[in-house]
């Protein structure tokens, strides 16, 4: 029998307790990887560890904004599971408001998780992967990083920064054979997405478009499921994508018209 394509590989997924992060954990497990599930809250990652067993998933409670905590998790993963092969950055937060109403706290918190958190995990992983000259990184960004969105300036800017950071890291690590890519979702059925809906018609406005907020809608006519994003991540961390690096893969049903 042919082994699963990620058999024997060790992966760390941040923001693993729900939504896209949870879906990524499941996709990597299905393909044979051992997954370290990291989140700032325990319930979701503990549930994954219970469901699949600690031989396949281990829960790690940590805040990606804390670089020392990230280093401790990396050490623990490599000590107990083996050398880290795959890093997937999913942890993210969203604070919506017009720029004039954004608080210092909202701006700083957004960048702390969405940008500095990616820096912390990538730096820790790159130091380890670089010594072995092997590994891959995927950062889950957003199509908002490439197309302006009203009331999402902090989120969009933080994701744009994380996207460019990941590409620069990919350039620095390319000669070591380490690939770094970005997956940029559009509207996806997660708690974060639902938190922006104010009435029962909100999903239709997302799909059909909303001239009042300069959104063109989703040409494929559906909101993504977390598994749609996870499938793109699973491809990019596999050997099928061995010649792809510094790429930004939009998974948004055509919502940005790839502007």
HUFEN-V483017 format. One record per residue. N is the residue number from 1. RES is the residue in three letters. D_FIRST is the distance of its C-alpha to the first C-alpha in whole Angstrom. Layout:
n res d_first
N RES D_FIRST
N RES D_FIRST
This chain:
n res d_first
1 UNK 0
2 UNK 4
3 UNK 6
4 UNK 9
5 UNK 12
6 UNK 14
7 UNK 13
8 UNK 15
9 UNK 18
10 UNK 21
11 UNK 23
12 UNK 27
13 UNK 28
14 UNK 32
15 UNK 33
16 UNK 30
17 UNK 32
18 UNK 33
19 UNK 32
20 UNK 30
21 UNK 29
22 UNK 28
23 UNK 26
24 UNK 25
25 UNK 24
26 UNK 22
27 UNK 20
28 UNK 19
29 UNK 18
30 UNK 16
31 UNK 14
32 UNK 13
33 UNK 17
34 UNK 20
35 UNK 23
36 UNK 26
37 UNK 28
38 UNK 32
39 UNK 35
40 UNK 38
41 UNK 38
42 UNK 36
43 UNK 36
44 UNK 33
45 UNK 31
46 UNK 32
47 UNK 30
48 UNK 27
49 UNK 27
50 UNK 28
51 UNK 25
52 UNK 22
53 UNK 23
54 UNK 25
55 UNK 21
56 UNK 20
57 UNK 24
58 UNK 27
59 UNK 30
60 UNK 33
61 UNK 36
62 UNK 38
63 UNK 40
64 UNK 39
65 UNK 42
66 UNK 43
67 UNK 42
68 UNK 42
69 UNK 40
70 UNK 37
71 UNK 37
72 UNK 37
73 UNK 34
74 UNK 32
75 UNK 33
76 UNK 32
77 UNK 29
78 UNK 28
79 UNK 30
80 UNK 28
81 UNK 24
82 UNK 24
83 UNK 25
84 UNK 26
85 UNK 23
86 UNK 24
87 UNK 28
88 UNK 28
89 UNK 32
90 UNK 32
91 UNK 36
92 UNK 39
93 UNK 42
94 UNK 44
95 UNK 48
96 UNK 50
97 UNK 53
98 UNK 55
99 UNK 56
100 UNK 60
101 UNK 58
102 UNK 56
103 UNK 56
104 UNK 56
105 UNK 54
106 UNK 51
107 UNK 51
108 UNK 50
109 UNK 48
110 UNK 46
111 UNK 46
112 UNK 45
113 UNK 42
114 UNK 41
115 UNK 42
116 UNK 43
117 UNK 40
118 UNK 37
119 UNK 39
120 UNK 39
121 UNK 35
122 UNK 35
123 UNK 37
124 UNK 36
125 UNK 32
126 UNK 33
127 UNK 35
128 UNK 32
129 UNK 30
130 UNK 33
131 UNK 33
132 UNK 29
133 UNK 29
134 UNK 26
135 UNK 25
136 UNK 26
137 UNK 28
138 UNK 29
139 UNK 32
140 UNK 33
141 UNK 36
142 UNK 38
143 UNK 39
144 UNK 43
145 UNK 42
146 UNK 43
147 UNK 45
148 UNK 48
149 UNK 48
150 UNK 51
151 UNK 52
152 UNK 48
153 UNK 50
154 UNK 49
155 UNK 45
156 UNK 45
157 UNK 46
158 UNK 44
159 UNK 41
160 UNK 43
161 UNK 43
162 UNK 40
163 UNK 38
164 UNK 41
165 UNK 40
166 UNK 36
167 UNK 37
168 UNK 39
169 UNK 37
170 UNK 34
171 UNK 37
172 UNK 38
173 UNK 34
174 UNK 33
175 UNK 34
176 UNK 32
177 UNK 29
178 UNK 29
179 UNK 28
180 UNK 31
181 UNK 31
182 UNK 32
183 UNK 31
184 UNK 34
185 UNK 34
186 UNK 37
187 UNK 38
188 UNK 35
189 UNK 36
190 UNK 36
191 UNK 39
192 UNK 40
193 UNK 41
194 UNK 42
195 UNK 45
196 UNK 46
197 UNK 47
198 UNK 50
199 UNK 50
200 UNK 49
201 UNK 49
202 UNK 47
203 UNK 44
204 UNK 45
205 UNK 47
206 UNK 44
207 UNK 43
208 UNK 46
209 UNK 47
210 UNK 50
211 UNK 53
212 UNK 55
213 UNK 52
214 UNK 52
215 UNK 48
216 UNK 47
217 UNK 44
218 UNK 41
219 UNK 40
220 UNK 37
221 UNK 39
222 UNK 37
223 UNK 36
224 UNK 33
225 UNK 31
226 UNK 30
227 UNK 26
228 UNK 27
229 UNK 28
230 UNK 25
231 UNK 23
232 UNK 25
233 UNK 25
234 UNK 21
235 UNK 21
236 UNK 24
237 UNK 22
238 UNK 19
239 UNK 18
240 UNK 19
241 UNK 23
242 UNK 23
243 UNK 26
244 UNK 28
245 UNK 30
246 UNK 34
247 UNK 33
248 UNK 34
249 UNK 32
250 UNK 34
251 UNK 32
252 UNK 35
253 UNK 35
254 UNK 38
255 UNK 40
256 UNK 42
257 UNK 42
258 UNK 40
259 UNK 44
